Amino acid sequence: ERATRLYDVASRRFVSLSELVQPGGALHDADAVCIGELHDSDADHTMQRLIYNALARQLFNEKQAKRPNALQKRIAVGVEYFSRPQQNMLDGFVFKKDPEKQMTAAGFRKACDWDSVWNYDW
């Protein structure tokens, strides 16, 4: 399998994951972070998750420390594999708080027609 590589557009060079996710580093100051991948690459999906986790952890730490404007900050994730008409289904899966109405992972997979559209096991 090919090596997964990370490119920092601001510094115009490839960077290591540990350099990229350093607390207080450029990743955490970015207005937008774009992460590409190959759909069938476990390594790419793992890298995406690690980058997202680093951003979420930084935001959590800022909110815990009550840093200015931290409460207004949010992380938004956009993905190309869901279409606009599926937004209500996504919202229902993510934001429903009532356990009786909460969609299960299996229900989500069926509702978004994952198996016939993508058929990847993740």
C-alpha positions, 0 to 999 in steps of 0.5 A: 500500500502507498504511504499516507502523506500529509501536506501543509499548504501554509508551509508548502511542505509535507509534515509528519502526523506528530508535527501536524497535531502538536497542541498550539500548532498550525493545525489548530489555528487554521480556519479550514482543514481539508483532508482527502483520502482514498475511499478504500484506504484504512490508513487514510481513514485512520489519519482523518480520525486522528486529525479530527481527534486532535482538533476536538481535543484542542477545542475541549481543552480550550473550553475547559480552560474557559479561553476567550471565544472558546464557547463560540467555537465549533468543529464542522465536518463535511463529507462527500459521501452523503448528499443534501437530501440525507441531512435530516437522517444524519441530524437524527442519528447525531443529535437525537437525545431521546433513547427511544428515538435514537437511531442505531448504527445498523439503522443508520447504515440502512437509512443512508443505503450504505451497503448499496451505495458504498459497501465499505465496512467502516 
